[in-house]
Amino acid sequence: MEQIIREGLAAMGIPATPDQVRTMAEYGELLLRANETTNLTAIREPDAAARLHFLDSAALVALADFSAGKAVADVGSGAGFPGVPLRVLRPGIRLTCLDSVGKKMDFVRESCAVLGMEDVRCLWGRAEELPQLRESFDVVTSRAVAELHLLAELCLPLAKVGGLFLAMKNPDCDQEAARGDFAVRTMGGRVREIRRYDIPGADVTHAVVVIEKIKPTPPQYPRRWAQIKKKPLLG
Ligand code: SAM
């Protein structure tokens, strides 16, 4: 894993120290080992994990300000993606990983502690049920959690006005972005752009919908998940 991560980051133009590359590879090894007994990820093969978890997550560093002190929330973080690789590459961020499945957050908390990242906050809960976190993050990230017209209501309430929401998507996400536009605007957001990038060696292109939070989310949002699904904001 270490070599693929090192070479991949170099090909993507993302500087990383040997320690950072090693930490990512060690996290990957902890993940694949834990995955033998606990279902944490569908990617079970080390080379694929290096590319599809670590390099894919790392692509976000170029898309937002992850400088020291920035508060970052990774919603539906699962086994820690994209949040943990971002924390490795940008150690000054204040990262909160959040997931509705407790065992996933246990894995992230324990693995981060083993690798000296005790500062990573891991919360077990649903994004739409955490009013104490409202409008408190400079950057919110999310990968493979829900379609944008639903996801916007989970993630944008957590972003500060002036902050960004980076929604990682498949490259053919234009229709999904268009369908999600009303929900994004209702939450106080505005789609700035869709950025596409290649993952070295993986023969796949991924995309990120970059959304700015331009005004506060109205107080009636987010709703409960049952309501979000029953009455999605489709305009
Ligand atoms: N982001 C990780 C990745 O890309 O590897 C995990 C993706 S996994 C397919 C989706 C995750 O989102 C699951 O771990 C699930 O528990 C979590 N999730 C779904 N809805 C959520 C919600 N409303 N709040 C928090 N987590 C949620």
py3Dmol code that shows the C-alpha trace and the ligand (Angstrom):
import py3Dmol

protein = """\
ATOM      1  CA  MET A   1       0.000   0.000   0.000  1.00  0.00           C
ATOM      2  CA  GLU A   2       2.786   2.366   0.955  1.00  0.00           C
ATOM      3  CA  GLN A   3       4.342   2.450  -2.517  1.00  0.00           C
ATOM      4  CA  ILE A   4       1.020   2.946  -4.299  1.00  0.00           C
ATOM      5  CA  ILE A   5       0.067   5.783  -1.966  1.00  0.00           C
ATOM      6  CA  ARG A   6       3.483   7.459  -2.322  1.00  0.00           C
ATOM      7  CA  GLU A   7       3.569   7.211  -6.106  1.00  0.00           C
ATOM      8  CA  GLY A   8      -0.109   8.098  -6.462  1.00  0.00           C
ATOM      9  CA  LEU A   9       0.191  11.236  -4.353  1.00  0.00           C
ATOM     10  CA  ALA A  10       3.250  12.292  -6.353  1.00  0.00           C
ATOM     11  CA  ALA A  11       1.355  11.737  -9.624  1.00  0.00           C
ATOM     12  CA  MET A  12      -1.515  13.835  -8.256  1.00  0.00           C
ATOM     13  CA  GLY A  13       0.891  16.619  -7.304  1.00  0.00           C
ATOM     14  CA  ILE A  14       0.147  16.263  -3.580  1.00  0.00           C
ATOM     15  CA  PRO A  15       3.277  16.589  -1.437  1.00  0.00           C
ATOM     16  CA  ALA A  16       3.510  14.143   1.466  1.00  0.00           C
ATOM     17  CA  THR A  17       6.274  13.239   3.896  1.00  0.00           C
ATOM     18  CA  PRO A  18       7.410   9.613   4.288  1.00  0.00           C
ATOM     19  CA  ASP A  19       5.732   9.634   7.726  1.00  0.00           C
ATOM     20  CA  GLN A  20       2.410  10.713   6.256  1.00  0.00           C
ATOM     21  CA  VAL A  21       2.557   8.009   3.593  1.00  0.00           C
ATOM     22  CA  ARG A  22       3.476   5.404   6.225  1.00  0.00           C
ATOM     23  CA  THR A  23       0.642   6.505   8.507  1.00  0.00           C
ATOM     24  CA  MET A  24      -1.879   6.115   5.703  1.00  0.00           C
ATOM     25  CA  ALA A  25      -0.556   2.661   4.818  1.00  0.00           C
ATOM     26  CA  GLU A  26      -0.689   1.612   8.482  1.00  0.00           C
ATOM     27  CA  TYR A  27      -4.238   2.862   8.786  1.00  0.00           C
ATOM     28  CA  GLY A  28      -5.070   0.854   5.671  1.00  0.00           C
ATOM     29  CA  GLU A  29      -3.534  -2.264   7.182  1.00  0.00           C
ATOM     30  CA  LEU A  30      -5.514  -1.781  10.387  1.00  0.00           C
ATOM     31  CA  LEU A  31      -8.651  -1.401   8.269  1.00  0.00           C
ATOM     32  CA  LEU A  32      -8.125  -4.533   6.197  1.00  0.00           C
ATOM     33  CA  ARG A  33      -7.276  -6.543   9.307  1.00  0.00           C
ATOM     34  CA  ALA A  34     -10.346  -5.319  11.203  1.00  0.00           C
ATOM     35  CA  ASN A  35     -12.455  -5.922   8.112  1.00  0.00           C
ATOM     36  CA  GLU A  36     -11.808  -9.647   8.371  1.00  0.00           C
ATOM     37  CA  THR A  37     -14.079  -9.789  11.410  1.00  0.00           C
ATOM     38  CA  THR A  38     -16.159  -6.586  11.190  1.00  0.00           C
ATOM     39  CA  ASN A  39     -17.822  -5.336   8.034  1.00  0.00           C
ATOM     40  CA  LEU A  40     -16.204  -1.929   7.517  1.00  0.00           C
ATOM     41  CA  THR A  41     -15.466  -1.716   3.799  1.00  0.00           C
ATOM     42  CA  ALA A  42     -16.278  -3.613   0.615  1.00  0.00           C
ATOM     43  CA  ILE A  43     -12.733  -2.980  -0.642  1.00  0.00           C
ATOM     44  CA  ARG A  44     -10.674  -5.899   0.655  1.00  0.00           C
ATOM     45  CA  GLU A  45      -7.601  -5.816  -1.524  1.00  0.00           C
ATOM     46  CA  PRO A  46      -4.618  -3.649  -0.429  1.00  0.00           C
ATOM     47  CA  ASP A  47      -3.826  -2.045  -3.817  1.00  0.00           C
ATOM     48  CA  ALA A  48      -7.466  -1.141  -4.379  1.00  0.00           C
ATOM     49  CA  ALA A  49      -7.742   0.234  -0.841  1.00  0.00           C
ATOM     50  CA  ALA A  50      -4.650   2.375  -1.423  1.00  0.00           C
ATOM     51  CA  ARG A  51      -6.160   3.884  -4.547  1.00  0.00           C
ATOM     52  CA  LEU A  52      -9.881   3.965  -3.863  1.00  0.00           C
ATOM     53  CA  HIS A  53      -9.706   4.986  -0.218  1.00  0.00           C
ATOM     54  CA  PHE A  54      -6.489   6.957   0.273  1.00  0.00           C
ATOM     55  CA  LEU A  55      -5.775   8.551  -3.116  1.00  0.00           C
ATOM     56  CA  ASP A  56      -9.457   9.280  -3.730  1.00  0.00           C
ATOM     57  CA  SER A  57      -9.751  10.996  -0.338  1.00  0.00           C
ATOM     58  CA  ALA A  58      -6.487  12.889  -0.809  1.00  0.00           C
ATOM     59  CA  ALA A  59      -7.823  14.501  -3.981  1.00  0.00           C
ATOM     60  CA  LEU A  60      -9.878  16.835  -1.787  1.00  0.00           C
ATOM     61  CA  VAL A  61      -6.856  18.661  -0.352  1.00  0.00           C
ATOM     62  CA  ALA A  62      -6.696  20.876  -3.415  1.00  0.00           C
ATOM     63  CA  LEU A  63     -10.365  21.862  -3.273  1.00  0.00           C
ATOM     64  CA  ALA A  64     -10.710  23.667   0.063  1.00  0.00           C
ATOM     65  CA  ASP A  65      -8.703  25.426   2.744  1.00  0.00           C
ATOM     66  CA  PHE A  66      -7.566  22.682   5.112  1.00  0.00           C
ATOM     67  CA  SER A  67      -5.067  24.883   6.924  1.00  0.00           C
ATOM     68  CA  ALA A  68      -4.370  24.613  10.658  1.00  0.00           C
ATOM     69  CA  GLY A  69      -7.356  25.276  12.886  1.00  0.00           C
ATOM     70  CA  LYS A  70     -10.016  24.682  10.246  1.00  0.00           C
ATOM     71  CA  ALA A  71     -12.950  22.639  11.545  1.00  0.00           C
ATOM     72  CA  VAL A  72     -13.785  19.777   9.186  1.00  0.00           C
ATOM     73  CA  ALA A  73     -16.714  17.350   9.454  1.00  0.00           C
ATOM     74  CA  ASP A  74     -16.797  14.094   7.503  1.00  0.00           C
ATOM     75  CA  VAL A  75     -20.435  13.025   7.356  1.00  0.00           C
ATOM     76  CA  GLY A  76     -21.130   9.294   6.965  1.00  0.00           C
ATOM     77  CA  SER A  77     -17.420   8.738   7.381  1.00  0.00           C
ATOM     78  CA  GLY A  78     -17.719   4.948   7.663  1.00  0.00           C
ATOM     79  CA  ALA A  79     -14.212   3.617   8.210  1.00  0.00           C
ATOM     80  CA  GLY A  80     -12.848   7.174   8.017  1.00  0.00           C
ATOM     81  CA  PHE A  81     -13.028   8.280   4.386  1.00  0.00           C
ATOM     82  CA  PRO A  82     -12.300  10.868   3.233  1.00  0.00           C
ATOM     83  CA  GLY A  83     -11.702  12.366   6.704  1.00  0.00           C
ATOM     84  CA  VAL A  84      -8.737  10.386   8.018  1.00  0.00           C
ATOM     85  CA  PRO A  85      -6.447  10.747   4.955  1.00  0.00           C
ATOM     86  CA  LEU A  86      -7.197  14.482   5.020  1.00  0.00           C
ATOM     87  CA  ARG A  87      -6.194  14.638   8.691  1.00  0.00           C
ATOM     88  CA  VAL A  88      -2.951  12.777   7.897  1.00  0.00           C
ATOM     89  CA  LEU A  89      -2.080  15.171   5.075  1.00  0.00           C
ATOM     90  CA  ARG A  90      -3.252  18.296   6.912  1.00  0.00           C
ATOM     91  CA  PRO A  91      -2.497  17.547  10.583  1.00  0.00           C
ATOM     92  CA  GLY A  92      -3.631  20.959  11.808  1.00  0.00           C
ATOM     93  CA  ILE A  93      -7.297  20.499  10.925  1.00  0.00           C
ATOM     94  CA  ARG A  94      -9.819  19.809  13.683  1.00  0.00           C
ATOM     95  CA  LEU A  95     -11.526  16.737  12.260  1.00  0.00           C
ATOM     96  CA  THR A  96     -14.874  15.334  13.325  1.00  0.00           C
ATOM     97  CA  CYS A  97     -15.870  11.987  11.812  1.00  0.00           C
ATOM     98  CA  LEU A  98     -19.535  11.243  12.108  1.00  0.00           C
ATOM     99  CA  ASP A  99     -21.456   8.068  11.341  1.00  0.00           C
ATOM    100  CA  SER A 100     -24.734   6.457  12.314  1.00  0.00           C
ATOM    101  CA  VAL A 101     -23.011   3.080  12.846  1.00  0.00           C
ATOM    102  CA  GLY A 102     -21.198   2.907  16.179  1.00  0.00           C
ATOM    103  CA  LYS A 103     -18.766   0.104  15.322  1.00  0.00           C
ATOM    104  CA  LYS A 104     -17.390   2.155  12.422  1.00  0.00           C
ATOM    105  CA  MET A 105     -16.716   5.100  14.698  1.00  0.00           C
ATOM    106  CA  ASP A 106     -15.126   2.746  17.254  1.00  0.00           C
ATOM    107  CA  PHE A 107     -12.741   1.543  14.545  1.00  0.00           C
ATOM    108  CA  VAL A 108     -11.819   5.076  13.463  1.00  0.00           C
ATOM    109  CA  ARG A 109     -11.342   6.289  17.054  1.00  0.00           C
ATOM    110  CA  GLU A 110      -9.183   3.316  18.048  1.00  0.00           C
ATOM    111  CA  SER A 111      -7.102   3.310  14.852  1.00  0.00           C
ATOM    112  CA  CYS A 112      -6.498   7.054  14.993  1.00  0.00           C
ATOM    113  CA  ALA A 113      -5.347   6.688  18.596  1.00  0.00           C
ATOM    114  CA  VAL A 114      -2.924   3.882  17.650  1.00  0.00           C
ATOM    115  CA  LEU A 115      -1.438   6.161  14.984  1.00  0.00           C
ATOM    116  CA  GLY A 116      -1.108   9.213  17.231  1.00  0.00           C
ATOM    117  CA  MET A 117      -4.200  11.091  16.025  1.00  0.00           C
ATOM    118  CA  GLU A 118      -6.108  11.167  19.324  1.00  0.00           C
ATOM    119  CA  ASP A 119      -7.447  14.603  18.406  1.00  0.00           C
ATOM    120  CA  VAL A 120      -9.815  13.145  15.777  1.00  0.00           C
ATOM    121  CA  ARG A 121     -13.324  13.395  17.209  1.00  0.00           C
ATOM    122  CA  CYS A 122     -15.526  10.415  16.338  1.00  0.00           C
ATOM    123  CA  LEU A 123     -19.248  10.821  16.852  1.00  0.00           C
ATOM    124  CA  TRP A 124     -21.817   8.087  16.622  1.00  0.00           C
ATOM    125  CA  GLY A 125     -25.033   9.688  15.464  1.00  0.00           C
ATOM    126  CA  ARG A 126     -27.119  10.833  12.565  1.00  0.00           C
ATOM    127  CA  ALA A 127     -26.001  14.051  10.901  1.00  0.00           C
ATOM    128  CA  GLU A 128     -29.527  15.466  10.901  1.00  0.00           C
ATOM    129  CA  GLU A 129     -29.906  14.907  14.655  1.00  0.00           C
ATOM    130  CA  LEU A 130     -26.955  16.910  15.968  1.00  0.00           C
ATOM    131  CA  PRO A 131     -28.177  20.490  16.522  1.00  0.00           C
ATOM    132  CA  GLN A 132     -25.153  21.230  18.721  1.00  0.00           C
ATOM    133  CA  LEU A 133     -22.956  21.007  15.598  1.00  0.00           C
ATOM    134  CA  ARG A 134     -25.068  23.370  13.519  1.00  0.00           C
ATOM    135  CA  GLU A 135     -23.097  25.843  11.358  1.00  0.00           C
ATOM    136  CA  SER A 136     -19.835  25.025  13.120  1.00  0.00           C
ATOM    137  CA  PHE A 137     -17.613  23.637  10.329  1.00  0.00           C
ATOM    138  CA  ASP A 138     -15.434  25.368   7.761  1.00  0.00           C
ATOM    139  CA  VAL A 139     -15.524  22.319   5.499  1.00  0.00           C
ATOM    140  CA  VAL A 140     -17.980  19.425   5.374  1.00  0.00           C
ATOM    141  CA  THR A 141     -17.088  16.351   3.332  1.00  0.00           C
ATOM    142  CA  SER A 142     -19.093  13.319   2.345  1.00  0.00           C
ATOM    143  CA  ARG A 143     -18.542  10.256   0.167  1.00  0.00           C
ATOM    144  CA  ALA A 144     -21.078   7.606  -0.846  1.00  0.00           C
ATOM    145  CA  VAL A 145     -23.755   8.545   1.685  1.00  0.00           C
ATOM    146  CA  ALA A 146     -26.874   9.648  -0.245  1.00  0.00           C
ATOM    147  CA  GLU A 147     -28.008  11.391  -3.407  1.00  0.00           C
ATOM    148  CA  LEU A 148     -27.397  15.109  -3.378  1.00  0.00           C
ATOM    149  CA  HIS A 149     -31.066  16.120  -3.047  1.00  0.00           C
ATOM    150  CA  LEU A 150     -31.113  14.241   0.299  1.00  0.00           C
ATOM    151  CA  LEU A 151     -27.469  14.699   1.259  1.00  0.00           C
ATOM    152  CA  ALA A 152     -27.685  18.492   1.124  1.00  0.00           C
ATOM    153  CA  GLU A 153     -30.080  18.466   4.075  1.00  0.00           C
ATOM    154  CA  LEU A 154     -27.739  16.237   6.094  1.00  0.00           C
ATOM    155  CA  CYS A 155     -24.569  18.185   5.418  1.00  0.00           C
ATOM    156  CA  LEU A 156     -25.179  21.854   4.634  1.00  0.00           C
ATOM    157  CA  PRO A 157     -26.753  22.711   8.023  1.00  0.00           C
ATOM    158  CA  LEU A 158     -23.392  21.755   9.583  1.00  0.00           C
ATOM    159  CA  ALA A 159     -21.370  24.200   7.444  1.00  0.00           C
ATOM    160  CA  LYS A 160     -20.662  27.761   8.572  1.00  0.00           C
ATOM    161  CA  VAL A 161     -21.736  30.568   6.284  1.00  0.00           C
ATOM    162  CA  GLY A 162     -18.648  31.099   4.139  1.00  0.00           C
ATOM    163  CA  GLY A 163     -17.740  27.413   4.448  1.00  0.00           C
ATOM    164  CA  LEU A 164     -17.712  24.659   1.839  1.00  0.00           C
ATOM    165  CA  PHE A 165     -19.416  21.320   1.385  1.00  0.00           C
ATOM    166  CA  LEU A 166     -17.483  18.846  -0.780  1.00  0.00           C
ATOM    167  CA  ALA A 167     -19.766  16.051  -2.007  1.00  0.00           C
ATOM    168  CA  MET A 168     -17.771  13.218  -3.594  1.00  0.00           C
ATOM    169  CA  LYS A 169     -19.627  11.646  -6.480  1.00  0.00           C
ATOM    170  CA  ASN A 170     -19.325   9.540  -9.613  1.00  0.00           C
ATOM    171  CA  PRO A 171     -18.184  11.463 -12.688  1.00  0.00           C
ATOM    172  CA  ASP A 172     -21.608  11.257 -14.326  1.00  0.00           C
ATOM    173  CA  CYS A 173     -23.154  13.353 -11.561  1.00  0.00           C
ATOM    174  CA  ASP A 174     -24.437  16.294 -13.635  1.00  0.00           C
ATOM    175  CA  GLN A 175     -28.025  15.074 -13.456  1.00  0.00           C
ATOM    176  CA  GLU A 176     -27.725  14.357  -9.738  1.00  0.00           C
ATOM    177  CA  ALA A 177     -26.298  17.839  -9.172  1.00  0.00           C
ATOM    178  CA  ALA A 178     -29.136  19.417 -11.158  1.00  0.00           C
ATOM    179  CA  ARG A 179     -31.701  17.387  -9.217  1.00  0.00           C
ATOM    180  CA  GLY A 180     -30.067  18.423  -5.948  1.00  0.00           C
ATOM    181  CA  ASP A 181     -29.849  22.105  -6.765  1.00  0.00           C
ATOM    182  CA  PHE A 182     -33.142  23.089  -5.123  1.00  0.00           C
ATOM    183  CA  ALA A 183     -32.229  21.298  -1.881  1.00  0.00           C
ATOM    184  CA  VAL A 184     -28.782  22.909  -1.938  1.00  0.00           C
ATOM    185  CA  ARG A 185     -30.279  26.380  -2.363  1.00  0.00           C
ATOM    186  CA  THR A 186     -32.941  25.736   0.283  1.00  0.00           C
ATOM    187  CA  MET A 187     -30.174  24.843   2.770  1.00  0.00           C
ATOM    188  CA  GLY A 188     -28.364  28.130   2.056  1.00  0.00           C
ATOM    189  CA  GLY A 189     -25.894  26.699  -0.435  1.00  0.00           C
ATOM    190  CA  ARG A 190     -24.823  27.337  -4.005  1.00  0.00           C
ATOM    191  CA  VAL A 191     -23.107  24.880  -6.323  1.00  0.00           C
ATOM    192  CA  ARG A 192     -19.829  26.511  -7.301  1.00  0.00           C
ATOM    193  CA  GLU A 193     -18.489  23.831  -9.635  1.00  0.00           C
ATOM    194  CA  ILE A 194     -18.062  20.144 -10.306  1.00  0.00           C
ATOM    195  CA  ARG A 195     -14.415  19.087 -10.274  1.00  0.00           C
ATOM    196  CA  ARG A 196     -13.317  15.827 -11.853  1.00  0.00           C
ATOM    197  CA  TYR A 197     -10.065  14.030 -11.162  1.00  0.00           C
ATOM    198  CA  ASP A 198      -8.367  10.763 -12.086  1.00  0.00           C
ATOM    199  CA  ILE A 199      -7.111   8.332  -9.478  1.00  0.00           C
ATOM    200  CA  PRO A 200      -3.652   7.169 -10.602  1.00  0.00           C
ATOM    201  CA  GLY A 201      -3.554   3.493 -11.523  1.00  0.00           C
ATOM    202  CA  ALA A 202      -7.237   2.923 -10.865  1.00  0.00           C
ATOM    203  CA  ASP A 203      -8.565   3.788 -14.308  1.00  0.00           C
ATOM    204  CA  VAL A 204     -11.427   5.715 -12.730  1.00  0.00           C
ATOM    205  CA  THR A 205     -12.452   9.321 -12.724  1.00  0.00           C
ATOM    206  CA  HIS A 206     -14.303  10.697  -9.729  1.00  0.00           C
ATOM    207  CA  ALA A 207     -16.020  14.009  -9.164  1.00  0.00           C
ATOM    208  CA  VAL A 208     -16.599  16.446  -6.353  1.00  0.00           C
ATOM    209  CA  VAL A 209     -19.552  18.787  -6.251  1.00  0.00           C
ATOM    210  CA  VAL A 210     -18.149  21.908  -4.598  1.00  0.00           C
ATOM    211  CA  ILE A 211     -20.887  23.778  -2.741  1.00  0.00           C
ATOM    212  CA  GLU A 212     -20.530  27.118  -0.975  1.00  0.00           C
ATOM    213  CA  LYS A 213     -22.618  27.960   2.061  1.00  0.00           C
ATOM    214  CA  ILE A 214     -23.753  31.473   1.284  1.00  0.00           C
ATOM    215  CA  LYS A 215     -26.470  32.028   3.884  1.00  0.00           C
ATOM    216  CA  PRO A 216     -27.748  30.395   7.077  1.00  0.00           C
ATOM    217  CA  THR A 217     -29.884  27.266   6.827  1.00  0.00           C
ATOM    218  CA  PRO A 218     -33.500  28.110   7.744  1.00  0.00           C
ATOM    219  CA  PRO A 219     -34.314  26.914  11.285  1.00  0.00           C
ATOM    220  CA  GLN A 220     -36.867  24.303  10.179  1.00  0.00           C
ATOM    221  CA  TYR A 221     -34.055  22.255   8.600  1.00  0.00           C
ATOM    222  CA  PRO A 222     -32.758  19.608   8.821  1.00  0.00           C
ATOM    223  CA  ARG A 223     -35.898  17.523   9.250  1.00  0.00           C
ATOM    224  CA  ARG A 224     -35.994  13.954  10.518  1.00  0.00           C
ATOM    225  CA  TRP A 225     -34.688  11.391   8.029  1.00  0.00           C
ATOM    226  CA  ALA A 226     -38.156   9.894   7.492  1.00  0.00           C
ATOM    227  CA  GLN A 227     -39.411  13.342   6.429  1.00  0.00           C
ATOM    228  CA  ILE A 228     -36.374  14.046   4.266  1.00  0.00           C
ATOM    229  CA  LYS A 229     -37.015  10.824   2.359  1.00  0.00           C
ATOM    230  CA  LYS A 230     -40.798  11.198   2.246  1.00  0.00           C
ATOM    231  CA  LYS A 231     -40.772  14.815   1.103  1.00  0.00           C
ATOM    232  CA  PRO A 232     -37.404  15.457  -0.595  1.00  0.00           C
ATOM    233  CA  LEU A 233     -36.663  19.022  -1.584  1.00  0.00           C
ATOM    234  CA  LEU A 234     -37.010  18.736  -5.342  1.00  0.00           C
ATOM    235  CA  GLY A 235     -38.457  22.156  -6.164  1.00  0.00           C
TER     236      GLY A 235
END
"""
ligand_1 = """\
27
SAM
N -17.748 7.701 3.521
C -17.318 6.329 3.686
C -16.597 5.858 2.458
O -16.758 6.463 1.406
O -15.882 4.847 2.552
C -18.501 5.408 4.038
C -19.513 5.279 2.956
S -20.814 4.173 3.390
C -21.368 3.617 1.851
C -22.086 5.298 3.934
C -21.995 5.615 5.403
O -22.884 6.681 5.704
C -22.383 4.439 6.287
O -21.328 4.165 7.170
C -23.632 4.927 7.022
O -23.694 4.432 8.328
C -23.453 6.441 6.981
N -24.687 7.251 7.075
C -25.776 7.145 6.287
N -26.698 8.076 6.647
C -26.158 8.793 7.672
C -26.622 9.886 8.469
N -27.817 10.416 8.287
N -25.801 10.375 9.426
C -24.585 9.816 9.629
N -24.105 8.769 8.912
C -24.875 8.270 7.948
"""
view = py3Dmol.view(width=600, height=400)
view.addModel(protein, "pdb")
view.setStyle({"model": 0}, {"cartoon": {"style": "trace"}})
view.addModel(ligand_1, "xyz")
view.setStyle({"model": 1}, {"stick": {}})
view.zoomTo()
view.show()
